[in-house]
């Protein structure tokens, strides 16, 4: 399985539920829905359908932060059932980069996970997988190793 952005979020979460022959998550997010949706509630970011749905269903991040935290990718850093490659451009948005170090650190502490690899691409943003030769090579090598 492979996914980019919210697709990276989905394949990472699925990797905690179902084993596959490998997973690639490119710029997976949202990593931290509490942080993201707080910024939207404070009008520092434009509203997104995801945060609006969470607010309409569970209330605000202040009244029910657990509902947001439980759905954040930061909450899914244990029990990865398959080998996984994470690709992250280090010039991604401030929202992504705020939580990336915490997410990576939690993954590196996982004792119940299969193999976890990281490719962090300098001077690239959210679309690092599609622009960086280093990221493309890592993607292709990971795929080839699964054949």
Protein Blocks (a to p, Z undefined) as FASTA:
>chain_A
ZZehjlmmmmmmmmmmbccebdcdehiacfblmlmmmmmmnopaccdfklmmmmmmnopf
klmmmlmmmmpmklmmghiabdcdddddfkbcfklmmmmmmmmmmmmmpmkbccdddddd
ehiafklmmmmmklmmmmmmmmmmmZZ
